[in-house]
Amino acid sequence: MKPKEFTTAIDRGEIRPLYYLYGDEPYLMEVAVRRLVERLVTPDMRDFNLNVFYGTECRGGEIAEAAATLPMFAPWRVVLVKKADALPAAALELLLSYLQSPSPSTCLAFLGEKIDQRKKFFTEFRKHGELVEFKRPYENQLPAFIRNEASARGKGIEPAAAEMLVYLVGNNLQELVSELEKAVLYVGGRDRIAVADIRAVVSDTRVNSVFELADSLGDKNIDRALRSLETLLRGGEAPLLVLAMITRHYRQLWKVRELLDRKTPQPEIGKATGIAPYFLQGVIRQAGNYHVRELKGIFARLFEIDLAMKSGRGRPDVLLETFVMEVCGRGG
């Protein structure tokens, strides 16, 4: 089951007794769970009909016992098991009998990051419940996500402002929503969020450093790039997030470079890449400093750095500094 199918079914009142929500996007998962709870348990009855457990702290028996308990003065009981992928094997084994005959008046929902569908627990789960995977949106889906979130808060947002927010924050949806909510408060009675509003609510140091780093890399200005990188890291930015920002910028440069090689008119480049007009001229200018073969090599290097950071091989700051020196030291 896909997340959209899950929320549609919840809104229609088509509730299954068992759900396992998993994936690498916790924000969307939390929103979906909140929707489920709001649909099934009224706020005044949550002390009686809502149970929350954590896989790191329970053994399974208490989950089955709560799920088998009839709801009090209401049609539904909801039992949530957070960090469910931390449940020990013994707990999963113990829960098997409940999965085979779940209570029709309880919605038991597990939340985790990963699942192993080869395990007997999930084989049995698929027979009686739904597995719902929440994937992190692709980069080109983020502006639409921001527009939808802004609309849900009664605001419109300029395409360039949505693009800037993605550029500054990255693909962490919780952070994106947090910064968007600041912008909503900032604009007050105005019905549209502009680029200037995003600049105003996101830290000036971060705004300047992110753009300066991207521009410096695009221009192959080694001194300015190293200075901007140092400012970001000293300001507490996570190295993996900085790497994601760099990767995103080079992805744009690669797309634009290929289109320039095909003699694509500038308006068509904007449409094909989804880059807002506010940024397009700068990206086109910087793309002229690279050729496709060079960009392919850069992406191979970025992949190596990503693996090195995640496996603890090398200091992240040194890996990033070395990358900057390699890239900016290349010829055009």
Secondary structure as UniProt FT lines:
FT   HELIX           3..12
FT   STRAND          18..23
FT   HELIX           26..40
FT   HELIX           43..45
FT   HELIX           46..49
FT   STRAND          50..54
FT   TURN            55..57
FT   HELIX           61..68
FT   STRAND          77..82
FT   HELIX           84..86
FT   HELIX           89..100
FT   TURN            104..105
FT   STRAND          106..112
FT   TURN            117..118
FT   HELIX           120..128
FT   STRAND          130..134
FT   HELIX           139..141
FT   HELIX           142..152
FT   TURN            153..154
FT   STRAND          156..157
FT   HELIX           159..169
FT   HELIX           173..187
FT   TURN            188..189
FT   STRAND          192..193
FT   HELIX           195..201
FT   HELIX           204..219
FT   HELIX           222..234
FT   TURN            235..236
FT   HELIX           239..261
FT   TURN            262..263
FT   HELIX           266..273
FT   HELIX           277..287
FT   TURN            288..289
FT   HELIX           292..311
FT   HELIX           316..328
//
